[in-house]
Amino acid sequence: MKRGFFTIMAAQFFSSLADNALFVGAVQLLRSAHAPEWQQAALVPMFALFYVVLAPFVGAYADAYPKGRVMLLSNGIKIAGCLLMLFGSHPLMAYAVVGLGAAAYSPAKYGILTELLPASQLVKANGWIEGLTIASIILGVLLGGQLVGPHIAPFLLSLDLPFIDTGIDTAPEAAICLLIFVYLLAAWFNTRIPHTGVEMRPLPQRVISLLPDFWNCNTRLWGDKLGQISLATTTLFWGVSGNLRYIVLAWAAAALGYSVTQASSLVGVVAVGTAVGAVVASLRMRLEVATRVIPLGVAMGVLVILLNFISNVWVAAPFLILLGGLGGFLVVPMNALLQHRGHNLMGAGRSIAVQNFNEQTCILVLGGLYSLSTGMGVSAFAAISAFGVLVAGCMALIKRWHERNCREHGEQVDHLLDIARNDNLHG
């Protein structure tokens, strides 16, 4: 791997670490204010909101400027969201601003991989960056849980600036204040990301013209016989995974009686399995055989349903590791295949923006439905069952969709696989 790749990984790690710790801090902030349960569940779709709204624009923006600079500005927006959360804005609104920064960050983060590395290294690069992202999720959720817990929070609150009243009086506020410095560290790594030498694609004079361009890119990717399968798979996976992060917190409270600090460790356990699965996939999978992992999605759905029958943490921990491992092994090759097709069809930034739009729309819709159902009194157990049935059923449909493509458009599918195989060998 080129040297710049590891700088990108470091920047991504610390930014994602802060994102996930902040999620736990925001949940605790709402609980401390005795906010209704539906508001806590709504944190997930609120984070996804700007991914959906700004999807037509952020991809083109990432292609128009050096991606390290785009990532630096995005971290600045996340810091602004933290400050809003500290100084009086509603946590849902402030967390949406952090989501705005993440929406701008993502096309640059993934798009720079296709600029910096050959196609033959894309699966391996995705394995590394997804594995490190999952590691940041593990440590971020654990960090957030500990920062608002009874051991570290009192120490943070005891730190005062002389002659200055910061107004930081609660454990979640102290946690959020500390996380600002983690975002600043990520921003410093952003300044060290090298230019890739790829020609920038200037923004049009009329930004509104990006809407039909984005729609065309979305249509082209959904019309591609491999792109549509990988896009459908990653959209469903991230839609469910994004909401499962909160559902595991709710399940741990209902099934095990866990606090936020205790339940955050179980979210980290899922991420451990995902990291292992991602690394194994990066070592064993290739672009041209990525679609072979689709049946694992059906197995994931079944495992999610079985979670309802577990009430012992010693059974839950290895079970959640297995669930995460299947997800990691599924998403890495499909994500790499999607990036490869998108890069060939429309350019890195635009393809990632299309991917984010679809995935975050799925998170937004599913999260909105979960928040609505929570407000209506639906239990965490019922929500988990619904998510499991959705995953298994939809992945079975995607599998049949790909099989039909192979039957009815076999030559086209084989040609696209040959392109992936040749790029993998000679890229």
Sequence and secondary structure as in RCSB ss.txt:
>XXXX:A:sequence
MKRGFFTIMAAQFFSSLADNALFVGAVQLLRSAHAPEWQQAALVPMFALFYVVLAPFVGAYADAYPKGRVMLLSN
GIKIAGCLLMLFGSHPLMAYAVVGLGAAAYSPAKYGILTELLPASQLVKANGWIEGLTIASIILGVLLGGQLVGP
HIAPFLLSLDLPFIDTGIDTAPEAAICLLIFVYLLAAWFNTRIPHTGVEMRPLPQRVISLLPDFWNCNTRLWGDK
LGQISLATTTLFWGVSGNLRYIVLAWAAAALGYSVTQASSLVGVVAVGTAVGAVVASLRMRLEVATRVIPLGVAM
GVLVILLNFISNVWVAAPFLILLGGLGGFLVVPMNALLQHRGHNLMGAGRSIAVQNFNEQTCILVLGGLYSLSTG
MGVSAFAAISAFGVLVAGCMALIKRWHERNCREHGEQVDHLLDIARNDNLHG
>XXXX:A:secstr
  HHHHHHHHHHHHHHHHHHHHHHHHHHHHHHTT  HHHHHTHHHHHHHHHHHTHHHHHHHHHHS HHHHHHHHH
HHHHHHHHHHHTTS HHHHHHHHHHHHHHHHHHHHHHHHHHS GGGHHHHHHHHHHHHHHHHHHHHHHHHHHTST
TTHHHHHH   TT      SHHHHHHHHHHHHHHHHHHHHTT            SSGGGHHHHHHHHHHHHHHST
THHHHHHHHHHHHHHHHHHHHHHHHHIIIII   HHHHHHHHHHHHHHHHHHHHHHHHH  GGGGGGGTHHHHHH
HHHHHHGGG   HHHHHHHHHHHHHHHHHHHHHHHHHHHHHHHHHT HHHHHHHHHHHHHHHHHHHHHHHHHHHH
TT  HHHHHHHHHHHHHHHHHHHHHHHHHHHHHSHHHHHHHHHHHHHHHHH 
